[in-house]
Amino acid sequence: MDEAVLHRVVGGPAVMSAQLRHLVNMTELPNATIQVIPYDAGAHPALESTFYILDFGEAVPSVIYVKARGLDLF
């Protein structure tokens, strides 16, 4: 996620607190990783789209799926 989502208040302090608590809880799952793209990373593909990192363990290399406007890229 982009660092901005951690600073942009949406729904008020109670909602933000609940959302951050949920993210912290998600880090305890064995199949979830949360990473924050810092402001100083500049422009990146996730600014206008979503992406998924598909990790299949050591059997095959990881794949990144990027959903872009009118275009799906693997």
N, C-alpha and C positions, 0 to 999 in steps of 0.2 A: 504494500500500500504506500501511497505517497505521504510524506511527512505532513503535508497540509491537512490531511484528514484528522490528525491528532490535535490540531490547533483550531480548526474551524468548528465553532460551537453551533450545533444543530439540535434543537429541541430543549435547550436549557441544560443547566448543570446536572440535574438528576439523570436525564437521558444520556448525557455524555459519560457520566460516571458508570452507569449500567453498561454502556457499550464497551468502555475500556475494561471493565471487570470481565465482561464476556470474552474479550480478546485474551486477557490473561488466562482465563480458564481454558481457552482453546489451545494454548501453548502446552498444556499438560497432556494433550492427546498424542498418542504415538505416531499418528499419521498426518499431523498438521504442523506446518512451519509458518510462522508469521515473520515477514521481513519488511522493513521500512526503507523506502528509497528517500535518501536525504535531499533537502532543498538543493544542496550544492552539486547534485548529480546533473542538474540542468534538465533539458528536454529529454524525454524518453518515450518509447512507444505506448506505454500505459497511460499517458496523458489523454489520449483520445480513444482508447480501446481497453479491452480486458485481455489478459493472457493467462494461460494455465501451463504449469510445468508438470509434465507427466513423467514420473520417475518409476521405472520398472525394475529397480534393484540392479544387480550386477548382470542380469541376463542380457539386457540390451541398453543402449545409451538413452539418456533422458531426451524428451522432446518438448519443445515449447510451441504451444498453439496460440496464435495471435488472432483475435477477432478484430478485423478492421472494417471500415465502411465499405460494404460491397465486395469484400475480399476476405477469404480465409487463407491464412498462411501457416504452413507447417515448417 
